[in-house]
Amino acid sequence: MIIMYVAAVWWLFAIVWLFVPGFARNSSNKAIAFKLFAGILILLPTWMAIVYIHGSEQYGPSWLLYMMALAWVADGGAYFSGRRWGRNKLAPAISPGKTREGVYGSFVLILPYALLGGYFLGLQATDLASFVLLSVLLVPVSVLGDLFESLIKRHSGYKDSGVLLPGHGGVMDRIDSLTAVAPLFLIGIQVFT
């Protein structure tokens, strides 16, 4: 699916955007149009990947649940290890609370998650190594989605995108990592398995 590769290219551009956090910050018509286009490039491939994985005879709902939980496990590992051992800021201009130690915690937590996930998805030993590698490679992608959403919230002047749960950043905090992970997960499982 070509749109997944378009999404992969988009996320490469998003890395550059993170290094220039003031890009498109203003409220000019061009900046607003660019951010609207970015939103389409983020949400459309995510939705298509979710629908494709869920409806696929080859993959199905179990694979979709694995992919969604992968993003959440990476987030959880980053949160808890960053809170416990975090000293070195990852991107203080974008999200002052995120630390390098948090990212390391994501990698540590994803390894057993991927091994268990591969086992429960019924992967053979030959595919399991590739599956675990893909899962580990998606950790920085998850962080990228999280940082990009934080940057856009800063551009708009909102710390949180919701108030339903106290101390929680809202709905966007539940899907920020997923928006980056979903298209690349689909590409990865098609290539590696």
C-alpha positions as CSV (number, residue, x, y, z in Angstrom):
1,M,0.0,0.0,0.0
2,I,1.7,3.1,-1.3
3,I,0.2,5.4,1.4
4,M,2.1,3.5,4.1
5,Y,5.4,4.4,2.3
6,V,4.2,8.0,2.0
7,A,3.6,8.0,5.7
8,A,7.1,6.6,6.3
9,V,8.6,9.5,4.3
10,W,6.4,11.9,6.2
11,W,7.8,10.6,9.5
12,L,11.3,11.1,8.2
13,F,10.4,14.7,7.5
14,A,8.9,15.0,11.0
15,I,12.3,14.2,12.5
16,V,13.6,17.3,10.7
17,W,10.7,19.3,12.0
18,L,11.6,18.3,15.6
19,F,15.1,19.7,15.1
20,V,13.5,23.0,14.1
21,P,10.7,23.3,16.6
22,G,9.8,26.8,15.6
23,F,8.9,25.7,12.0
24,A,5.2,26.5,11.2
25,R,4.7,27.7,14.7
26,N,2.9,30.9,13.7
27,S,-0.7,31.3,12.8
28,S,-0.3,32.4,9.2
29,N,-2.5,30.8,6.6
30,K,0.5,28.9,5.2
31,A,1.5,27.5,8.6
32,I,-2.1,26.4,9.3
33,A,-2.4,24.8,5.8
34,F,0.8,23.0,6.3
35,K,-0.2,21.6,9.7
36,L,-3.6,20.6,8.3
37,F,-1.8,18.7,5.5
38,A,0.5,17.1,8.2
39,G,-2.5,16.0,10.1
40,I,-3.9,14.3,7.1
41,L,-0.5,12.6,6.5
42,I,-0.6,11.4,10.1
43,L,-4.2,10.3,10.6
44,L,-5.1,8.8,7.2
45,P,-2.3,6.2,7.0
46,T,-2.8,5.4,10.7
47,W,-6.5,4.7,10.1
48,M,-5.8,2.7,6.9
49,A,-3.2,0.6,8.6
50,I,-5.5,-0.2,11.5
51,V,-8.4,-1.1,9.2
52,Y,-6.1,-3.2,7.0
53,I,-4.5,-5.1,9.8
54,H,-7.8,-5.8,11.5
55,G,-9.5,-7.0,8.4
56,S,-6.7,-9.0,7.0
57,E,-6.9,-12.8,6.8
58,Q,-3.2,-13.0,7.3
59,Y,-3.0,-10.8,10.4
60,G,-6.4,-9.8,12.0
61,P,-7.5,-8.4,15.3
62,S,-4.7,-10.1,17.4
63,W,-2.0,-8.4,15.4
64,L,-3.8,-5.1,15.7
65,L,-4.0,-5.5,19.4
66,Y,-0.3,-6.4,19.6
67,M,0.6,-3.3,17.5
68,M,-1.5,-1.0,19.7
69,A,-0.2,-2.4,22.9
70,L,3.4,-2.1,21.5
71,A,3.0,1.7,21.4
72,W,1.4,1.7,24.9
73,V,4.1,-0.6,26.4
74,A,6.8,1.6,24.9
75,D,5.1,4.7,26.4
76,G,4.7,2.9,29.7
77,G,8.3,1.9,29.8
78,A,9.4,5.4,29.0
79,Y,7.2,6.9,31.7
80,F,8.2,4.6,34.5
81,S,11.9,4.4,33.8
82,G,12.1,8.1,33.1
83,R,10.3,8.9,36.3
84,R,12.6,6.6,38.3
85,W,16.0,7.1,36.6
86,G,15.5,10.0,34.3
87,R,18.2,12.6,34.4
88,N,19.1,13.5,30.9
89,K,16.5,15.4,28.9
90,L,15.6,14.1,25.5
91,A,14.1,17.1,23.9
92,P,13.7,19.9,26.5
93,A,12.4,22.5,24.0
94,I,9.6,20.2,22.9
95,S,8.7,18.0,25.9
96,P,10.7,18.8,29.1
97,G,9.6,15.7,30.9
98,K,10.9,13.2,28.5
99,T,14.3,11.7,29.2
100,R,16.9,9.5,27.5
101,E,16.6,7.0,30.4
102,G,12.9,6.8,29.6
103,V,13.7,5.8,26.0
104,Y,16.1,3.1,27.3
105,G,13.3,1.8,29.5
106,S,11.1,1.5,26.4
107,F,13.7,-0.7,24.8
108,V,14.1,-2.9,27.9
109,L,10.3,-3.4,28.2
110,I,9.7,-4.1,24.5
111,L,12.0,-7.0,24.4
112,P,10.0,-9.4,26.6
113,Y,6.8,-8.0,25.2
114,A,7.8,-8.8,21.7
115,L,9.0,-12.3,22.6
116,L,5.7,-13.0,24.4
117,G,3.7,-11.4,21.6
118,G,5.4,-13.4,18.9
119,Y,4.8,-16.6,20.8
120,F,1.0,-15.8,21.3
121,L,0.7,-14.8,17.7
122,G,2.0,-18.2,16.7
123,L,5.2,-17.1,15.0
124,Q,7.7,-19.7,14.1
125,A,11.3,-19.4,15.4
126,T,12.5,-18.2,12.0
127,D,10.0,-15.3,12.0
128,L,10.3,-14.5,15.7
129,A,13.7,-12.9,15.5
130,S,12.6,-10.6,12.7
131,F,9.4,-9.8,14.6
132,V,11.3,-8.9,17.8
133,L,13.7,-6.8,15.7
134,L,10.8,-4.9,14.1
135,S,9.3,-4.3,17.5
136,V,12.5,-2.9,18.9
137,L,13.0,-0.7,15.8
138,L,9.5,0.7,16.4
139,V,10.5,2.1,19.8
140,P,12.2,5.2,18.4
141,V,9.2,5.6,16.0
142,S,6.9,5.5,19.0
143,V,9.0,8.2,20.6
144,L,8.9,10.3,17.4
145,G,5.1,10.2,17.4
146,D,5.0,11.2,21.0
147,L,7.4,14.1,20.5
148,F,5.7,15.3,17.4
149,E,2.3,15.5,19.1
150,S,4.0,17.4,22.0
151,L,5.4,19.9,19.5
152,I,2.0,20.5,17.9
153,K,0.4,21.0,21.3
154,R,3.1,23.5,22.1
155,H,2.4,25.3,18.8
156,S,-1.3,25.5,19.6
157,G,-0.6,26.6,23.2
158,Y,-2.2,23.6,24.9
159,K,-0.5,21.4,27.4
160,D,-3.2,18.8,27.4
161,S,-5.7,17.7,24.7
162,G,-8.3,16.6,27.2
163,V,-9.3,16.8,30.9
164,L,-11.2,13.5,31.3
165,L,-8.4,11.9,33.4
166,P,-6.5,14.2,35.8
167,G,-2.8,14.3,35.1
168,H,-3.4,12.7,31.7
169,G,-2.7,14.6,28.5
170,G,-6.0,13.6,26.8
171,V,-6.9,11.5,23.8
172,M,-3.9,12.6,21.7
173,D,-1.6,11.1,24.4
174,R,-3.2,7.7,23.8
175,I,-2.8,7.8,20.0
176,D,0.4,10.0,19.5
177,S,2.8,7.0,19.4
178,L,0.3,4.9,17.6
179,T,0.1,7.3,14.7
180,A,3.7,6.8,13.9
181,V,3.9,3.1,14.7
182,A,0.8,1.9,12.8
183,P,1.9,2.5,9.2
184,L,5.5,1.4,9.8
185,F,4.3,-1.7,11.7
186,L,2.2,-2.7,8.6
187,I,5.2,-2.2,6.3
188,G,7.4,-4.1,8.7
189,I,5.1,-7.2,9.1
190,Q,4.7,-7.3,5.4
191,V,8.4,-7.3,4.8
192,F,9.6,-9.3,7.8
193,T,6.9,-12.0,8.2
